[in-house]
Amino acid sequence: MDESLFQNNFFNKQEICQYFGNVLLATDYSGQIVLIFCNGEIITYALVQEKQWQQTSSLKVIPQISIIKQNDYSLQLNGNGRRFIFMQVDQRYELKIQIWQRRHKFNWTFQQSLKLNSRSKFLSINLNGSMLMVDHLKTIIIWDYNPPQTKLVRVQSVPLEANTACFNDNDCVIAAKSKQHVVLIKKVNHIWVKYQSIKGEQEFFMQFFKNRLIIMSIYDLFMYKMDDSFHFSIEKQIISGFFTKEPQQCLFLGSIVLIQMPSLQVECYKYENNVWLKDKTYFSSKFEAHQILFSKDNKKLFIYRKKYGCIVFDKKNEIKEKIKS
């Protein structure tokens, strides 16, 4: 083929910034705003008139010079790009969470800080940025805003040991990865309760994709569809065989799957005519990516590479949102 599989499905490559070293990336729902954490600063970039990316602000959040351990930091931006959560584990191994917001333009205002026990682990925020989850001693702790309060307060604990957890877009369901299961949690009379458990494998990746839950393992890709009562039932099971080594990251975008290997190499697969096709042209053995990130509407792809910085691709409309039978 003249173009690679990847280039057949993504276009409009744009450069956002140069290479800064080890960084964290975060983006809003539509991929119009990007935050980059590096050298103790959070730099904001915005897409102006759908044409050009511009740096709009720079905010010093910590005195640390550079990222030493990636797991000691986390950065998440809410859907409208007006609130971000920054997490760090300090030298005393205490978990510190900073909450910043902006009202007009791109001037960030400090809102609140949370100082948690060293055994706590930050999990995620919801799309609106009004709730966050922390894992602490085999318990998921949920923080929320209780109007008319203007600060996050601890509202509930759910007994569950979770490695990762995330909200769906409507904030009605939490999916938590607990050992070899995905545990689903929903609100009943304003209380979060566990209501369903889906068996996984020893190692797997999970994510929400619209009203579906995607589970990707070394052998299979499972697609679970949610009904009106928030129950998930299996819709498809497809043999994958994507990787022989556990990847650092695995992202699902309709019929496209992107994988970041421990070597930082990127692999791209597309499911077509009941077969997984691998891109062997664009993502060569020399292509290394430090971070891969989709916008929350799954229409923009951000890739951060050494020597090249951060680049963004738009998804072509012909990428199917659902794997065909």
C-alpha positions as CSV (number, residue, x, y, z in Angstrom):
1,M,0.0,0.0,0.0
2,D,1.2,3.6,-0.7
3,E,0.2,4.9,2.7
4,S,0.6,3.1,6.0
5,L,-2.3,1.7,7.9
6,F,-1.9,4.5,10.4
7,Q,-1.9,7.2,7.8
8,N,-5.0,5.8,6.2
9,N,-6.8,6.4,9.5
10,F,-5.2,9.6,10.9
11,F,-4.4,12.9,9.3
12,N,-3.6,16.6,9.9
13,K,-0.4,16.0,11.8
14,Q,0.5,19.1,13.9
15,E,3.3,19.9,16.2
16,I,2.4,21.3,19.6
17,C,5.8,21.7,21.3
18,Q,9.4,20.7,21.3
19,Y,10.9,17.9,23.4
20,F,11.3,18.8,27.0
21,G,12.5,15.5,28.5
22,N,10.3,13.3,30.7
23,V,6.8,14.8,30.9
24,L,3.2,14.2,31.7
25,L,0.4,15.0,29.3
26,A,-3.3,15.8,29.9
27,T,-6.0,17.0,27.5
28,D,-9.6,18.1,27.7
29,Y,-12.6,16.3,26.2
30,S,-12.2,17.5,22.6
31,G,-8.4,17.8,22.5
32,Q,-8.4,21.6,22.2
33,I,-6.3,22.2,25.3
34,V,-3.2,20.3,26.3
35,L,-1.3,20.5,29.6
36,I,2.4,19.4,29.7
37,F,4.2,19.0,33.1
38,C,7.9,19.3,32.9
39,N,10.7,20.8,35.1
40,G,8.2,21.5,37.9
41,E,6.0,23.6,35.6
42,I,2.6,22.9,33.9
43,I,2.5,24.5,30.5
44,T,-0.8,25.1,28.8
45,Y,-1.2,24.9,25.0
46,A,-4.4,25.7,23.2
47,L,-5.6,25.1,19.6
48,V,-6.4,28.6,18.2
49,Q,-9.0,28.7,15.4
50,E,-8.5,25.0,14.7
51,K,-5.3,25.9,13.0
52,Q,-2.3,26.5,15.3
53,W,-1.2,25.4,18.7
54,Q,0.0,28.2,21.0
55,Q,1.4,28.3,24.5
56,T,-1.0,30.3,26.7
57,S,0.4,30.0,30.2
58,S,3.2,28.5,32.4
59,L,2.5,27.6,36.0
60,K,5.1,26.6,38.6
61,V,3.6,23.8,40.8
62,I,6.7,22.2,42.5
63,P,10.4,23.0,42.8
64,Q,11.4,19.6,41.5
65,I,13.7,19.9,38.5
66,S,12.7,16.8,36.5
67,I,10.6,13.6,36.7
68,I,12.6,10.8,38.2
69,K,9.8,8.1,38.6
70,Q,6.8,8.4,36.4
71,N,4.6,6.7,38.9
72,D,5.2,9.4,41.5
73,Y,3.2,11.9,39.4
74,S,-0.1,12.2,37.8
75,L,-1.9,15.0,35.8
76,Q,-5.5,15.0,34.7
77,L,-7.6,17.7,33.1
78,N,-11.4,17.8,33.2
79,G,-13.6,17.7,30.2
80,N,-14.1,21.5,29.6
81,G,-10.4,22.2,30.3
82,R,-11.1,24.4,33.3
83,R,-9.9,22.3,36.2
84,F,-6.8,20.1,36.5
85,I,-5.6,17.7,39.2
86,F,-1.9,17.3,39.8
87,M,-0.6,14.6,42.1
88,Q,2.9,13.9,43.4
89,V,4.6,11.7,45.9
90,D,7.0,13.8,47.9
91,Q,10.3,12.8,49.5
92,R,8.6,11.6,52.6
93,Y,6.4,9.4,50.4
94,E,3.3,11.4,51.2
95,L,0.6,11.8,48.5
96,K,-0.1,15.4,47.7
97,I,-2.9,16.5,45.4
98,Q,-3.3,20.0,44.0
99,I,-6.5,21.3,42.4
100,W,-6.3,24.3,40.1
101,Q,-9.1,26.0,38.1
102,R,-9.5,28.8,35.6
103,R,-12.4,31.0,34.8
104,H,-11.3,33.2,31.9
105,K,-8.5,33.0,29.5
106,F,-5.8,30.6,30.7
107,N,-4.8,32.0,34.1
108,W,-4.9,29.2,36.6
109,T,-6.0,29.8,40.2
110,F,-5.1,27.5,43.1
111,Q,-8.2,26.0,44.6
112,Q,-7.3,23.3,47.1
113,S,-4.7,20.8,48.2
114,L,-5.2,17.3,49.7
115,K,-2.5,15.7,51.7
116,L,-3.0,11.9,52.1
117,N,-1.3,9.0,53.7
118,S,1.8,7.5,52.1
119,R,-0.1,4.3,51.4
120,S,-2.7,6.1,49.3
121,K,-2.7,5.9,45.5
122,F,-4.4,8.4,43.2
123,L,-6.7,6.7,40.7
124,S,-8.6,9.2,38.5
125,I,-11.1,12.0,38.2
126,N,-14.5,12.1,36.5
127,L,-15.1,13.9,33.2
128,N,-16.4,17.0,34.9
129,G,-13.6,17.1,37.4
130,S,-16.0,17.2,40.3
131,M,-15.0,13.8,41.8
132,L,-11.8,12.0,42.3
133,M,-10.9,8.5,43.5
134,V,-8.0,7.4,45.7
135,D,-7.0,3.8,46.7
136,H,-6.1,3.5,50.4
137,L,-5.6,0.3,52.3
138,K,-7.8,-1.9,50.0
139,T,-10.5,0.8,49.9
140,I,-11.6,3.2,47.2
141,I,-12.1,6.6,48.7
142,I,-14.3,9.0,46.7
143,W,-14.1,12.8,47.0
144,D,-16.9,15.1,45.8
145,Y,-18.2,18.6,46.0
146,N,-21.1,19.0,48.4
147,P,-23.0,22.2,47.4
148,P,-22.8,25.0,48.5
149,Q,-19.2,24.0,49.4
150,T,-16.5,25.0,47.0
151,K,-14.0,22.4,48.0
152,L,-13.7,18.6,47.6
153,V,-14.7,16.6,50.7
154,R,-14.5,12.9,51.4
155,V,-17.9,11.5,50.8
156,Q,-17.6,7.7,50.8
157,S,-15.4,4.6,51.0
158,V,-15.9,1.5,49.0
159,P,-14.1,-1.6,50.3
160,L,-12.1,-2.8,47.3
161,E,-8.4,-3.1,46.5
162,A,-7.9,-1.5,43.0
163,N,-4.9,-1.1,40.9
164,T,-6.7,1.3,38.5
165,A,-10.2,2.7,38.3
166,C,-12.1,5.1,36.1
167,F,-15.5,6.8,35.7
168,N,-17.5,6.4,32.5
169,D,-18.4,9.6,30.7
170,N,-21.8,9.9,32.4
171,D,-20.4,9.4,35.9
172,C,-22.9,6.7,36.5
173,V,-20.4,3.8,36.6
174,I,-17.0,3.2,38.0
175,A,-14.9,0.3,36.6
176,A,-12.1,-0.8,39.0
177,K,-9.4,-3.3,38.2
178,S,-9.0,-5.6,41.2
179,K,-6.6,-8.5,40.8
180,Q,-8.0,-10.6,37.9
181,H,-11.5,-8.9,37.9
182,V,-13.1,-5.8,36.7
183,V,-15.5,-4.7,39.5
184,L,-18.4,-2.3,38.5
185,I,-19.7,0.2,40.9
186,K,-22.8,2.4,40.6
187,K,-24.8,4.9,42.6
188,V,-27.9,3.6,44.4
189,N,-29.8,6.2,46.5
190,H,-26.7,8.5,46.4
191,I,-24.4,5.7,47.6
192,W,-21.8,3.9,45.5
193,V,-22.2,0.2,45.6
194,K,-20.5,-2.8,43.9
195,Y,-23.0,-4.6,41.7
196,Q,-21.1,-6.7,39.0
197,S,-17.8,-8.4,38.6
198,I,-16.3,-9.5,35.3
199,K,-13.5,-12.1,35.2
200,G,-10.3,-11.0,33.4
201,E,-6.9,-12.6,33.0
202,Q,-3.8,-12.2,35.0
203,E,-2.7,-9.1,33.0
204,F,-5.2,-6.9,31.0
205,F,-6.0,-3.3,30.1
206,M,-9.5,-1.8,30.5
207,Q,-11.2,1.4,29.3
208,F,-14.6,2.8,28.7
209,F,-15.5,3.5,25.0
210,K,-18.8,5.3,24.8
211,N,-21.4,2.9,26.5
212,R,-19.0,0.0,26.3
213,L,-16.3,-1.5,28.5
214,I,-13.3,-2.7,26.6
215,I,-11.0,-5.4,28.2
216,M,-7.8,-6.2,26.3
217,S,-5.5,-9.1,27.3
218,I,-2.6,-10.9,25.7
219,Y,-5.0,-13.3,24.0
220,D,-8.4,-11.6,23.5
221,L,-10.3,-8.4,23.2
222,F,-13.6,-8.3,25.0
223,M,-16.3,-5.8,24.3
224,Y,-19.1,-5.4,27.0
225,K,-22.2,-3.4,26.3
226,M,-24.1,-1.5,29.0
227,D,-27.9,-1.6,29.2
228,D,-30.3,0.9,30.8
229,S,-29.7,-0.6,34.3
230,F,-25.9,-0.2,33.9
231,H,-25.4,-4.0,33.6
232,F,-22.7,-5.0,31.2
233,S,-23.1,-8.1,29.0
234,I,-20.5,-9.4,26.5
235,E,-21.1,-8.3,23.0
236,K,-17.9,-9.6,21.3
237,Q,-14.9,-11.6,22.0
238,I,-12.1,-11.4,19.4
239,I,-8.8,-13.2,19.4
240,S,-6.1,-10.6,19.5
241,G,-2.6,-11.9,20.2
242,F,-1.3,-8.3,20.1
243,F,1.7,-8.7,22.3
244,T,4.0,-11.3,23.9
245,K,5.3,-8.9,26.5
246,E,3.1,-6.8,28.8
247,P,2.9,-3.3,27.2
248,Q,3.1,-0.1,29.1
249,Q,-0.1,1.1,27.5
250,C,-2.9,-0.2,25.3
251,L,-5.5,2.1,23.8
252,F,-8.7,1.2,22.0
253,L,-10.3,3.5,19.4
254,G,-13.0,1.7,17.5
255,S,-11.3,-0.7,15.1
256,I,-7.9,0.7,15.9
257,V,-5.6,-0.4,18.8
258,L,-2.4,1.4,19.7
259,I,0.2,-0.3,22.0
260,Q,3.2,1.2,23.7
261,M,5.7,-1.5,24.5
262,P,8.3,-1.5,27.4
263,S,10.9,-0.5,24.8
264,L,8.8,2.6,24.0
265,Q,8.1,1.3,20.5
266,V,4.6,1.8,19.2
267,E,2.5,-0.9,17.4
268,C,-0.7,-0.1,15.6
269,Y,-3.4,-2.7,14.7
270,K,-6.7,-2.4,12.8
271,Y,-9.4,-5.0,12.8
272,E,-10.6,-5.5,9.2
273,N,-12.4,-8.4,7.6
274,N,-12.1,-10.5,10.8
275,V,-8.3,-10.1,10.8
276,W,-6.0,-7.8,12.8
277,L,-3.7,-5.9,10.4
278,K,-0.4,-4.5,11.8
279,D,1.1,-1.2,10.6
280,K,4.6,-2.0,9.5
281,T,5.4,1.2,7.7
282,Y,4.7,4.3,9.9
283,F,5.6,2.7,13.2
284,S,9.0,1.2,12.4
285,S,11.4,-0.3,15.0
286,K,12.9,3.2,15.3
287,F,9.7,4.9,16.3
288,E,9.7,5.4,20.1
289,A,7.0,7.3,22.0
290,H,7.2,8.4,25.6
291,Q,3.5,9.0,25.9
292,I,0.4,8.2,23.9
293,L,-2.9,9.9,24.7
294,F,-6.4,10.1,23.1
295,S,-8.7,13.0,23.7
296,K,-11.7,12.0,25.7
297,D,-14.0,12.2,22.6
298,N,-11.6,9.8,20.9
299,K,-11.1,12.1,17.9
300,K,-7.5,13.3,18.5
301,L,-4.4,11.3,19.1
302,F,-1.4,12.9,21.0
303,I,2.1,11.3,20.7
304,Y,5.1,12.7,22.7
305,R,8.5,11.6,21.3
306,K,12.1,12.3,22.2
307,K,13.7,14.7,19.7
308,Y,10.3,15.5,18.2
309,G,8.2,16.8,21.0
310,C,4.4,16.5,21.1
311,I,2.5,16.0,17.9
312,V,-1.3,15.6,17.4
313,F,-3.3,13.7,14.8
314,D,-6.9,13.9,13.9
315,K,-9.0,10.8,13.4
316,K,-10.5,10.3,10.0
317,N,-14.3,9.8,10.0
318,E,-14.1,6.5,8.3
319,I,-12.6,4.8,11.3
320,K,-15.5,2.7,12.5
321,E,-16.6,3.3,16.1
322,K,-17.6,-0.3,16.5
323,I,-15.8,-3.5,15.4
324,K,-17.9,-5.1,12.7
325,S,-19.0,-8.7,13.0
